[in-house]
Amino acid sequence: MLFGAASKAGASPRETYHVGDQSQDTEASRGAHVIAVGSAWGCTDTADLKASKPDVLFSSVEQLREYFRSELDLKN
């Protein structure tokens, strides 16, 4: 599903980000060869998410926002 969505959008897997809060989301990202972004805010137990080793892991929306601003070279 992720690979199909990226293809339809004309994006390559290495420029596609999948944000998820469970280890299964990281696994889905790996299966589609997209960048796995872990969102640990709001989770009571992040052990499984951390163990799944997403490419990046954030504990707040603000951290995620700053990452995308930097990664995508956005000014606002």
SULGIKA-V307531 format. One record per residue. N is the residue number from 1. PHI is phi in whole degrees, -180 to 180 (NA if undefined). PSI is psi in whole degrees, -180 to 180 (NA if undefined). NEAR is the number of other ideal C-beta (glycine too) atoms within 8 Angstrom. Layout:
# SULGIKA-V307531
n & phi & psi & near
N & PHI & PSI & NEAR
N & PHI & PSI & NEAR
This chain:
# SULGIKA-V307531
n & phi & psi & near
1 & NA & -46 & 6
2 & -63 & -44 & 12
3 & -62 & -43 & 11
4 & -63 & -41 & 7
5 & -65 & -43 & 8
6 & -64 & -42 & 13
7 & -62 & -45 & 8
8 & -63 & -32 & 6
9 & -82 & -8 & 7
10 & 79 & 19 & 4
11 & -100 & 144 & 8
12 & -81 & 157 & 6
13 & -57 & -36 & 10
14 & -77 & -3 & 7
15 & -118 & 19 & 5
16 & -116 & 131 & 13
17 & -113 & 135 & 7
18 & -120 & 116 & 13
19 & -98 & 128 & 8
20 & -150 & 161 & 14
21 & -115 & 12 & 9
22 & -134 & 157 & 8
23 & -60 & -32 & 9
24 & -63 & -30 & 7
25 & -68 & -41 & 14
26 & -63 & -43 & 15
27 & -61 & -42 & 9
28 & -64 & -41 & 12
29 & -61 & -46 & 16
30 & -61 & -42 & 8
31 & -62 & -32 & 8
32 & -95 & -2 & 13
33 & 61 & 36 & 7
34 & -107 & 171 & 13
35 & -77 & 123 & 10
36 & -88 & 119 & 14
37 & -115 & 118 & 16
38 & -89 & 131 & 16
39 & -113 & 103 & 11
40 & -96 & 3 & 11
41 & -78 & 143 & 8
42 & 82 & -8 & 4
43 & -88 & 137 & 9
44 & -83 & -30 & 2
45 & -134 & 112 & 5
46 & -101 & 7 & 7
47 & -57 & -48 & 6
48 & -65 & -41 & 9
49 & -63 & -47 & 15
50 & -61 & -42 & 10
51 & -65 & -26 & 7
52 & -75 & -11 & 11
53 & 55 & 63 & 5
54 & -63 & 161 & 13
55 & -59 & -39 & 6
56 & -140 & 153 & 9
57 & -139 & 131 & 9
58 & -125 & 146 & 13
59 & -104 & 1 & 6
60 & -151 & 157 & 7
61 & -63 & -37 & 7
62 & -61 & -42 & 6
63 & -62 & -43 & 9
64 & -63 & -44 & 12
65 & -59 & -47 & 8
66 & -64 & -38 & 8
67 & -60 & -49 & 11
68 & -67 & -37 & 10
69 & -59 & -45 & 11
70 & -71 & -49 & 7
71 & -63 & -38 & 6
72 & -100 & 4 & 6
73 & 56 & 50 & 5
74 & -94 & 146 & 6
75 & -90 & -32 & 3
76 & -110 & NA & 3
